[in-house]
Amino acid sequence: MSSLIVEYRRLTVGPEKLPALDAALTLLEKATGLHIRVHRGSVVVTKIPAWIPPVRSWKSLSNLVEKQATGSDGQWLSPRRERNQLLLRIRFLRTEWCLTTLPRHLSAERLPDTQYSFIMESLLLLFHQAYFALLPKLDKAGLRAERDELVSTFFGFAERVPDIAERFRIAGLAYEARADAASAVASFEKALSASHVDEDVFMTRLQTFWMALLDKGDFTAALQLLLKFTPMVSLKQLPELRELILATFLEYGDARTEGGAAG
């Protein structure tokens, strides 16, 4: 377990890239004992532990792709582009299986506390890499069906995350992926409300909510949010909060300048 913890820590501080997504999938395999592969277009899972029902194949790749030789724009793919799309689809299928099936059967009553916690943290890590590394690549490659289904998977995953604040944060990110700014803001607000100011992740959740308000163009609410928590944060957190307050005024100024130029 110690080597897995070292790998987990390495991935949490590393960049959001496809190799990190692959490493997160491998980490989950080692933590659960599963062997997850895509064979002939379907997810095949072997070495299944007792706490997961026996599922040999889950979803066919061909169900998502009508024409493997063409892209979403109907143009013929080059061999290199076709290979890249296939690799992205394989990553998508493995990721979706993990985020859908594992949380459904993961239970603190069936596993030792340490293993349960580590698998759940590894799933959160996989979500992070899937959201920030895989999702943009699917978008760029024109794999719209896979992208939309992965976002739907995020919503389902959020419902099974035991930490309430984290549950709302994941839902907020999924809403942002659907360009639903109002629902994203509401979810991020709930995530912050469920967090304590002394938690290590408090400033991260505060900044996420603040950024969502700025993206929505609600500069007044963004500033009021920061001023509300100014008396509550620690002295260590205060410089970061002041930077956010300054950034709010800068963003507001930029928005007014752009609006004036457009007029």
GULUM-323533 format. One line per 3 residues: number of its first residue (from 1); their letters; for each residue x, y, z of N, C-alpha, C, CB. Coordinates in steps of 0.2 Angstrom, whole numbers, plus 5000, padded with zeros to 4 digits. Atoms other than C-alpha are relative to their C-alpha. Glycine has a CB too. Layout:
<nodes>
NUM) A) X,Y,Z,X,Y,Z,X,Y,Z,X,Y,Z | ...
</nodes>
This chain:
<nodes>
1) MSS) 5004,4994,5000,5000,5000,5000,5004,5006,5000,4995,5000,5006 | 4996,4994,4999,5014,5012,5004,5002,5002,4993,5007,4998,5004 | 4998,4998,5007,5020,5012,4985,4994,5003,4997,5003,4994,4996
4) LIV) 5006,4997,5003,5002,5016,4980,4999,5007,5003,4994,4995,5001 | 5001,4994,4997,5001,5030,4992,5005,5005,4997,5001,5000,5007 | 4994,4996,5003,5018,5037,4985,4997,5002,4993,5006,4997,5000
7) EYR) 5002,4999,5007,5011,5036,4967,4994,5005,5000,4998,4993,4997 | 5006,4996,5000,4994,5044,4972,5002,5007,5002,4995,4998,5006 | 4998,4993,4998,5003,5059,4980,5004,5003,4994,5005,5000,5006
10) RLT) 4996,4997,5006,5014,5061,4964,4995,5002,4995,5004,4994,4997 | 5005,4999,5005,4998,5061,4953,4996,5007,5003,4996,4995,4999 | 5004,4994,4997,4989,5074,4965,5004,5007,4999,4999,4999,5007
13) VGP) 4996,4994,5000,5003,5087,4963,5002,5001,4992,5006,5000,5004 | 4998,5000,5007,5006,5083,4944,4995,5004,4996,5002,4993,4998 | 5004,4996,5004,4999,5091,4929,4994,4996,4997,5004,5002,4993
16) EKL) 5006,5004,5002,4982,5086,4921,5002,4998,4992,4994,5004,5000 | 4998,5002,5006,4988,5076,4906,4997,4993,4999,5007,5001,4998 | 5003,5007,5002,4982,5060,4897,5005,4994,5003,5000,4999,4993
19) PAL) 4996,5005,4996,4998,5050,4904,4998,5000,5007,5007,5002,4999 | 5002,5000,4993,4992,5055,4921,4993,4997,5001,5000,5008,5003 | 5007,5004,5000,4974,5049,4917,5002,4992,5000,4996,5002,4994
22) DAA) 4998,5007,5001,4982,5032,4912,5003,4998,5007,5005,4999,4994 | 4997,5002,4994,4992,5032,4928,4995,4999,5006,5006,5005,5002 | 5005,5001,4996,4977,5035,4938,4995,4994,4999,4995,5007,5000
25) LTL) 5003,5006,5001,4968,5021,4930,5004,4994,5002,4998,4999,4992 | 4995,5006,4997,4983,5009,4934,5000,5000,5007,5007,5001,4997 | 5000,5000,4992,4983,5015,4952,4993,4997,5002,5000,5008,5002
28) LEK) 5007,5003,4998,4964,5010,4953,5000,4993,4999,4994,5003,4996 | 4999,5008,5001,4968,4993,4946,5004,4997,5005,5003,4999,4993 | 4996,5003,4994,4981,4990,4959,4997,5000,5006,5007,5004,5000
31) ATG) 5003,4999,4994,4971,4997,4973,4994,4995,5001,4997,5007,5001 | 5006,5004,5000,4956,4986,4968,5001,4993,4999,4994,5002,4996 | 4998,5006,5002,4965,4971,4961,4996,4998,4993,4997,4995,5005
34) LHI) 5003,5001,5006,4955,4973,4945,5005,5000,4994,4994,5005,4999 | 4996,4999,5006,4961,4971,4927,4995,5002,4995,5003,4993,4998 | 5005,4997,5005,4952,4983,4915,5003,5001,4994,4997,5006,5004
37) RVH) 4997,4999,5007,4955,4982,4897,4994,5001,4995,5004,4994,4998 | 5004,4999,5005,4946,4986,4881,5002,4995,4994,4999,5007,4997 | 4998,5005,5005,4945,4971,4869,4994,4999,4995,5001,4993,5004
40) RGS) 5005,5000,5006,4936,4971,4852,4994,5005,5001,4998,4993,4999 | 5005,4994,4999,4927,4987,4857,4996,4999,5006,4995,4999,4994 | 5003,5000,4994,4921,4982,4874,5004,5000,5006,4995,4993,5000
43) VVV) 4997,5000,4993,4926,4984,4892,5000,4993,5002,4998,5005,5005 | 5000,5006,4997,4932,4968,4899,5004,5000,5006,5004,4995,4995 | 4998,5000,4994,4935,4966,4917,5002,4993,5003,4995,5004,5005
46) TKI) 4999,5006,4997,4944,4952,4925,5003,5001,5007,5005,4996,4996 | 4997,4999,4993,4952,4948,4943,4995,5004,5004,5007,5003,5000 | 5005,4996,4997,4935,4954,4950,5000,4998,5008,4993,4999,4997
49) PAW) 5000,5002,4993,4936,4955,4969,4992,4999,5002,5002,5006,5004 | 5007,5002,4997,4921,4949,4980,4995,5005,5000,5001,4996,5006 | 5005,4994,4999,4913,4966,4983,4998,5003,4994,5004,5005,5004
52) IPP) 5003,4998,5007,4910,4968,4964,4996,4994,4997,5005,5004,4996 | 5003,5005,5004,4897,4958,4955,5004,4998,4994,4993,5001,4998 | 4996,5002,5006,4905,4947,4941,4997,5004,4993,5000,4993,4999
55) VRS) 5002,4997,5007,4904,4958,4925,5006,5000,4996,4998,5008,5001 | 4995,5001,5004,4914,4953,4911,5001,5005,4994,4999,4993,4996 | 4999,4995,5005,4910,4965,4897,4994,5005,5002,4999,4998,4993
58) WKS) 5004,4995,4997,4901,4982,4900,4996,5004,4994,5003,5004,5005 | 5003,4996,5005,4899,4993,4885,5004,4999,4993,5000,5007,5002 | 4996,5001,5006,4903,4991,4867,5002,5007,4997,4995,4996,4995
61) LSN) 4998,4994,5003,4913,5004,4858,4996,5001,4994,5008,4999,4998 | 5004,4999,5006,4903,5001,4842,4993,5004,5001,4999,4994,4996 | 5006,4996,4999,4888,5008,4851,5000,5007,5000,4997,4997,5007
64) LVE) 4999,4993,5000,4895,5025,4852,5003,5003,4993,5005,5002,5005 | 4997,4997,5006,4903,5026,4835,4996,4997,4994,5007,4998,4999 | 5003,5003,5006,4893,5024,4819,5004,4998,4994,4994,5005,4998
67) KQA) 4995,5001,5005,4907,5026,4807,5007,5001,5003,4999,5005,4994 | 4994,4999,4997,4924,5022,4813,5005,5003,4996,5003,4993,5002 | 4995,4997,5004,4933,5028,4798,4999,5007,4998,4999,4996,4993
70) TGS) 5001,4993,5001,4925,5045,4798,4999,5004,5007,4994,5001,4996 | 5001,4996,4994,4925,5059,4811,4993,5003,5000,5005,5006,5000 | 5007,4997,4999,4910,5069,4817,4998,5005,4995,5000,5004,5007
73) DGQ) 5002,4995,5006,4911,5081,4802,4999,4996,4994,5006,5005,5000 | 5002,5004,5006,4909,5066,4790,5007,5000,4996,4995,5003,4996 | 4994,5001,5004,4927,5068,4784,5004,4994,5001,5005,5006,5001
76) WLS) 4996,5006,4999,4938,5053,4781,5006,5002,5005,5003,4997,4994 | 4995,4999,4995,4951,5051,4795,5007,4998,4997,4999,4997,5007 | 4993,5003,5002,4970,5049,4792,5001,4995,5005,5005,5006,5001
79) PRR) 4999,5006,4995,4977,5033,4800,5002,5003,5007,5006,4996,4997 | 4998,4997,4994,4985,5044,4813,4995,5003,5004,5006,5005,4999 | 5006,4998,4996,4969,5053,4818,4996,4995,5002,4997,5005,4995
82) ERN) 5005,5006,4999,4959,5037,4817,5003,4997,5007,5000,4995,4995 | 4997,5004,4994,4972,5029,4830,4999,5004,5006,5007,4999,4998 | 5001,4996,4994,4971,5044,4841,4993,5000,5003,5002,5008,4998
85) QLL) 5007,5000,4998,4952,5044,4841,4999,4993,5004,4996,5001,4995 | 5001,5007,4997,4953,5025,4845,5003,5000,5007,5003,4995,4996 | 4997,5000,4993,4965,5028,4860,4996,5004,5005,5007,5003,4999
88) LRI) 5004,4996,4995,4954,5042,4867,4993,4996,5002,4998,5007,4996 | 5006,5004,4999,4938,5031,4865,5002,4994,5006,4997,4997,4994 | 4998,5005,4995,4948,5017,4875,5000,5003,5007,5006,4996,4998
91) RFL) 5000,4997,4993,4952,5029,4889,4993,5002,5002,5005,5007,4999 | 5007,4998,4998,4934,5035,4889,4997,4994,5003,4996,5003,4994 | 5004,5006,4998,4927,5018,4891,5003,4997,5007,5001,4994,4995
94) RTE) 4997,5002,4993,4939,5013,4905,4999,5005,5005,5008,4999,4999 | 5002,4995,4995,4936,5029,4914,4993,5000,5002,5002,5007,4997 | 5007,5000,4998,4918,5028,4913,4998,4994,5004,4995,5000,4993
97) WCL) 5001,5006,4996,4918,5010,4919,5001,5001,5007,5003,4994,4997 | 4997,4999,4993,4928,5015,4934,4995,5005,5004,5007,5003,5000 | 5004,4994,4997,4917,5031,4938,4993,4997,5001,5001,5006,4997
100) TTL) 5007,5003,4999,4901,5021,4936,4999,4994,5004,4997,4999,4993 | 5000,5006,4997,4904,5004,4942,5003,5000,5007,5003,4994,4996 | 4997,5001,4993,4916,5005,4957,4996,5004,5005,5007,5003,4999
103) PRH) 5003,4996,4994,4907,5019,4967,4993,4996,5001,4998,5007,4998 | 5006,5003,4998,4891,5009,4965,5000,4994,5005,4997,4997,4993 | 4999,5006,4996,4898,4994,4974,5005,5001,5006,5002,4994,4996
106) LSA) 4995,4998,4995,4911,5003,4985,4996,5001,5006,5004,5006,4998 | 5003,4999,4994,4906,5001,5003,5005,4999,5006,4994,4995,5001 | 4996,5001,4994,4914,5004,5019,4999,4994,5005,5000,5007,5005
109) ERL) 5002,5006,4997,4905,4989,5026,5004,4994,4998,4993,4999,5001 | 4997,5006,5003,4913,4977,5014,5008,5000,5000,4998,5000,4993 | 4993,4999,5001,4931,4984,5014,5003,5003,5007,5002,5004,4994
112) PDT) 4996,4997,4994,4944,4989,5028,5000,5008,4998,5007,4998,5000 | 5000,4993,5001,4943,5008,5031,5005,5003,4996,5000,5003,5007 | 4994,4998,5004,4960,5011,5024,4999,4999,4992,5007,4998,5002
115) QYS) 5000,5002,5008,4957,5002,5007,4994,5004,4997,4999,4993,5000 | 5006,4997,5002,4939,5010,5006,5002,5008,4998,4994,5000,5005 | 4998,4993,5000,4946,5028,5009,5005,5001,4994,5003,5002,5006
118) FIM) 4995,4999,5005,4961,5025,4997,4996,4999,4993,5005,4995,5000 | 5003,5001,5006,4950,5019,4983,4995,5006,4998,4995,4993,5000 | 5004,4994,5001,4938,5033,4985,5004,5006,4998,4995,5002,5006
121) ESL) 4995,4994,5002,4952,5046,4984,5003,4999,4993,5006,5000,5006 | 4997,5002,5007,4959,5037,4969,4995,5001,4995,5002,4993,5000 | 5005,4998,5004,4942,5039,4961,4999,5007,4999,4993,4997,5002
124) LLL) 5000,4993,5001,4942,5057,4964,5005,5003,4996,5000,5004,5007 | 4994,4999,5004,4959,5058,4957,4999,4999,4992,5006,4997,5002 | 5002,5002,5007,4953,5049,4941,4995,5005,4997,4997,4993,5000
127) FHQ) 5005,4995,5002,4938,5061,4940,5004,5007,4998,4995,5002,5005 | 4996,4994,5001,4950,5076,4941,5004,5000,4993,5005,5002,5006 | 4996,5001,5006,4961,5069,4927,4995,5000,4994,5004,4994,5000
130) AYF) 5005,5000,5005,4945,5065,4917,4997,5006,4998,4995,4995,5002 | 5003,4993,5002,4938,5082,4918,5005,5005,4997,4997,5003,5007 | 4995,4995,5003,4954,5092,4915,5004,4998,4995,5004,5003,5006
133) ALL) 4996,5002,5006,4963,5081,4903,4996,4996,4995,5005,4995,5003 | 5003,5004,5005,4952,5069,4894,4994,5003,4997,4997,4993,5003 | 5006,4997,5003,4936,5079,4892,5002,5005,4995,4996,5004,5006
136) PKL) 4998,4996,5006,4945,5093,4882,5003,4997,4994,5005,5005,5003 | 4997,5004,5006,4954,5080,4871,4994,4997,4996,5004,4995,5003 | 5006,5003,5004,4937,5072,4867,4997,5006,4996,4995,4997,5005
139) DKA) 5003,4995,5003,4930,5089,4863,5004,5002,4994,5000,5006,5005 | 4996,4998,5005,4945,5094,4852,5000,4995,4994,5007,5001,5002 | 5000,5005,5005,4944,5077,4843,4993,4999,4997,5002,4993,5003
142) GLR) 5006,5000,5003,4926,5080,4839,4996,4994,5002,5000,5000,4992 | 5004,5006,4998,4920,5065,4849,4995,5002,5005,5005,4995,5004 | 5005,4997,4996,4904,5073,4855,4996,4995,5004,4996,5004,4995
145) AER) 5005,5004,4996,4894,5058,4860,5004,4997,5006,4999,4994,4995 | 4997,5002,4994,4908,5052,4871,5001,5005,5005,5007,4997,4998 | 4999,4994,4996,4911,5069,4878,4993,5001,5004,5001,5006,4996
148) DEL) 5007,4999,4997,4892,5071,4882,4999,4994,5005,4995,5001,4995 | 5002,5005,4995,4891,5054,4890,5005,5000,5006,5001,4993,4996 | 4995,4999,4994,4907,5057,4901,4997,5005,5004,5007,5002,4997
151) VST) 5002,4995,4996,4899,5073,4907,4994,4997,5004,4997,5006,4996 | 5006,5004,4996,4883,5062,4912,5003,4996,5005,4996,4997,4995 | 4996,5005,4996,4895,5050,4920,5002,5004,5007,5006,4997,4997
154) FFG) 4998,4996,4994,4901,5064,4931,4995,5002,5005,5003,5007,4997 | 5006,4999,4996,4884,5068,4937,4998,4994,5005,4994,5002,4996 | 5001,5006,4996,4881,5050,4942,5005,4999,5005,5000,4994,4995
157) FAE) 4995,5001,4995,4898,5049,4951,4999,5005,5006,5007,5001,4996 | 5001,4995,4994,4894,5065,4961,4995,4997,5005,4998,5007,4997 | 5005,5002,4996,4879,5057,4968,5002,4995,5005,4994,4997,4996
160) RVP) 4998,5005,4996,4889,5043,4975,5007,5002,5004,5002,4994,4996 | 4995,4998,4996,4903,5053,4983,4998,5002,5007,5003,5007,4997 | 5003,4999,4993,4901,5053,5002,5001,5007,5003,5004,4995,5004
163) DIA) 4999,4993,4998,4908,5070,5005,4995,5005,4997,5008,5002,5000 | 5005,4996,5003,4894,5082,5003,5003,5006,4996,4995,5003,5005 | 4997,4994,5004,4905,5097,4998,5003,4998,4994,5005,5003,5005
166) ERF) 4997,5002,5006,4914,5087,4986,4995,4998,4995,5005,4994,5001 | 5006,5002,5004,4898,5080,4979,4998,5006,4996,4995,4997,5004 | 5002,4994,5003,4892,5098,4975,5005,5003,4995,4998,5005,5005
169) RIA) 4995,4997,5004,4909,5103,4968,5000,4997,4993,5007,5000,5004 | 5000,5004,5006,4909,5089,4956,4994,5002,4995,5000,4993,5001 | 5006,4998,5004,4891,5093,4950,5001,5007,4997,4994,5000,5005
172) GLA) 4999,4993,5003,4896,5111,4948,5004,5000,4994,5003,5005,5005 | 4996,5001,5005,4910,5106,4937,4997,4997,4994,5006,4996,5001 | 5004,5003,5005,4899,5095,4927,4995,5005,4997,4996,4994,5002
175) YEA) 5005,4995,5003,4886,5109,4925,5004,5005,4995,4997,5004,5005 | 4996,4996,5004,4900,5120,4919,5002,4997,4993,5007,5002,5003 | 4999,5004,5006,4904,5107,4906,4994,5000,4995,5002,4993,5001
178) RAD) 5006,5000,5004,4886,5108,4900,4998,5008,4998,4995,4997,5003 | 5001,4992,5001,4888,5128,4899,4993,5002,5004,4999,5001,4993 | 5006,4998,4996,4874,5129,4913,5003,5004,5006,4996,4994,5002
181) AAS) 4996,4995,4996,4882,5144,4922,4996,5000,5007,5001,5007,4998 | 5004,4999,4994,4867,5146,4934,5000,4994,5005,4993,5002,4998 | 5000,5006,4996,4867,5128,4940,5007,4999,5003,4997,4994,4996
184) AVA) 4993,5001,4997,4886,5128,4942,5001,5004,5006,5005,5002,4994 | 5000,4996,4994,4885,5143,4953,4997,4998,5006,4998,5007,4998 | 5004,5002,4994,4872,5136,4964,5003,4994,5003,4993,4998,4997
187) SFE) 4996,5005,4997,4882,5120,4966,5006,5002,5003,5001,4995,4994 | 4994,4998,4997,4898,5128,4970,4998,5004,5007,5004,5005,4995 | 5003,4997,4994,4888,5139,4983,4999,4995,5005,4994,5004,4999
190) KAL) 5002,5005,4995,4882,5123,4991,5006,4996,5002,4995,4995,4997 | 4994,5004,4998,4899,5115,4991,5004,5005,5005,5005,4999,4994 | 4997,4995,4995,4906,5131,5000,4997,5000,5006,5001,5007,4997
193) SAS) 5004,5000,4994,4892,5131,5012,5001,4993,5005,4993,5000,4999 | 4999,5006,4996,4896,5113,5017,5007,4999,5002,4998,4994,4995 | 4993,5000,4998,4914,5117,5020,5002,5004,5006,5005,5002,4994
196) HVD) 4998,4996,4994,4923,5123,5036,5006,5005,4998,5001,4996,5006 | 4995,4996,5001,4934,5138,5035,5007,4998,5002,4999,5007,5003 | 4993,5003,4998,4948,5128,5043,5002,4995,4996,4999,4998,5007
199) EDV) 4998,5005,5004,4948,5115,5030,5005,5002,4995,4994,4997,4996 | 4995,4998,5004,4963,5114,5019,4997,5002,4993,5005,4994,4999 | 5003,4999,5007,4952,5114,5003,4995,5006,5000,4996,4994,4998
202) FMT) 5005,4994,5000,4941,5129,5009,5002,5005,4995,5000,5003,5007 | 4998,4995,5005,4951,5142,4999,4999,4998,4993,5007,5002,5001 | 5001,5002,5006,4950,5131,4984,4993,5000,4998,5003,4993,4999
205) RLQ) 5008,5000,5001,4931,5129,4985,4998,5007,5000,4996,4996,5005 | 5002,4993,5001,4930,5148,4988,5002,5003,4994,5003,5004,5006 | 4998,4997,5006,4940,5152,4973,4996,4997,4994,5007,4998,4999
208) TFW) 5004,5003,5006,4930,5140,4962,4993,5003,5000,4999,4992,5002 | 5006,4997,4999,4914,5148,4968,5000,5007,4997,4997,5000,5007 | 4999,4994,5002,4921,5165,4965,5001,5001,4992,5007,5003,5004
211) MAL) 4999,5000,5008,4927,5161,4947,4994,4999,4996,5005,4995,4999 | 5006,5002,5003,4910,5154,4943,4996,5007,5000,4996,4995,5003 | 5004,4994,5000,4902,5171,4948,5003,5005,4995,5000,5003,5007
214) LDK) 4997,4996,5005,4915,5180,4938,4998,4998,4993,5007,5000,5000 | 5002,5003,5006,4911,5169,4923,4993,5002,4998,5001,4993,4999 | 5007,4998,5001,4893,5173,4925,4999,5008,4999,4996,4998,5006
217) GDF) 5000,4993,5001,4897,5192,4925,4997,5003,5006,4996,5002,4994 | 5003,4998,4994,4891,5194,4943,5005,5003,5005,4995,4995,5004 | 4994,4997,4997,4905,5205,4949,4998,5002,5008,5003,5006,4997
220) TAA) 5003,4998,4993,4895,5212,4964,5000,4994,5005,4994,5004,5000 | 5001,5006,4996,4891,5195,4971,5007,4997,5001,4996,4994,4997 | 4994,5003,4999,4909,5189,4968,5004,5004,5006,5004,5001,4994
223) LQL) 4997,4996,4996,4916,5204,4978,4997,4999,5007,5000,5007,4998 | 5003,5001,4994,4903,5202,4992,5002,4993,5003,4992,5000,4999 | 4998,5006,4997,4908,5184,4994,5006,5000,5003,5000,4995,4994
226) LLK) 4993,4999,4997,4926,5188,4997,5000,5004,5006,5005,5003,4995 | 5000,4996,4994,4922,5202,5009,4996,4996,5006,4996,5006,4998 | 5004,5004,4994,4910,5190,5019,5005,4996,5004,4995,4996,4997
229) FTP) 4996,5005,4997,4924,5178,5022,5007,5003,5003,5002,4994,4996 | 4994,4997,4998,4938,5191,5025,5001,4999,5008,5000,5007,4998 | 4998,5001,4993,4936,5191,5044,5000,4993,5003,4994,5004,5004
232) MVS) 5001,5007,4998,4934,5172,5045,5007,4996,4999,4994,4997,4997 | 4994,5004,5002,4950,5166,5036,5006,5001,5005,5002,5001,4993 | 4994,5000,4996,4967,5163,5045,5004,5005,4997,5003,4993,5000
235) LKQ) 4995,4996,5003,4981,5175,5043,5004,4998,4994,5005,5002,5006 | 4997,5003,5005,4989,5163,5032,4997,5000,4993,5002,4993,5001 | 5004,5000,5006,4975,5163,5020,4998,5007,4997,4993,4997,5001
238) LPE) 5002,4993,5002,4972,5182,5020,5004,5003,4994,5002,5004,5006 | 4997,4997,5006,4985,5187,5007,4997,4997,4993,5008,4998,5000 | 5003,5003,5005,4977,5175,4995,4993,5003,4998,4999,4992,5000
241) LRE) 5007,4997,5001,4960,5182,4998,5000,5007,4998,4996,5000,5007 | 4999,4993,5002,4966,5200,4996,5002,5000,4992,5006,5003,5003 | 4999,5001,5007,4973,5194,4979,4994,4999,4996,5005,4995,4998
244) LIL) 5006,5001,5003,4956,5188,4974,4996,5006,5000,4996,4994,5003 | 5004,4994,5000,4948,5204,4979,5003,5005,4995,5000,5004,5007 | 4997,4996,5005,4960,5214,4968,4999,4997,4993,5008,5000,5001
247) ATF) 5002,5003,5006,4957,5202,4954,4993,5001,4998,5002,4993,5000 | 5007,4999,5002,4939,5205,4955,4999,5007,4997,4995,5000,5007 | 5001,4993,5003,4941,5224,4952,5003,5000,4993,5004,5005,5005
250) LEY) 4997,5000,5006,4953,5220,4938,4996,4997,4995,5007,4996,5000 | 5004,5004,5005,4941,5208,4930,4994,5005,4998,4997,4994,5003 | 5005,4995,5001,4927,5221,4932,5002,5006,4995,4997,5003,5007
253) GDA) 4997,4995,5004,4938,5234,4924,5001,4998,4993,5006,5003,5003 | 4999,5003,5007,4942,5223,4909,4993,4999,4997,5004,4993,5001 | 5006,5001,5003,4924,5219,4907,4997,5007,4998,4995,4997,5005
256) RTE) 5003,4993,5001,4919,5238,4907,5004,5002,4993,5001,5005,5005 | 4996,4998,5006,4933,5241,4894,4998,4997,4994,5008,4999,5001 | 5002,5004,5006,4928,5227,4883,4993,5002,4998,5000,4993,5001
259) GGA) 5006,4998,5002,4910,5233,4884,4999,5007,4997,4995,5000,5006 | 5000,4993,5003,4914,5251,4880,5003,4999,4993,5005,5004,5004 | 4997,5001,5007,4925,5245,4865,4995,4997,4995,5006,4996,5000
262) AG) 5005,5003,5004,4910,5235,4859,4995,5005,4998,4997,4994,5003 | 5006,4995,5002,4898,5249,4860,5003,5005,4995,4998,5004,5007
</nodes>
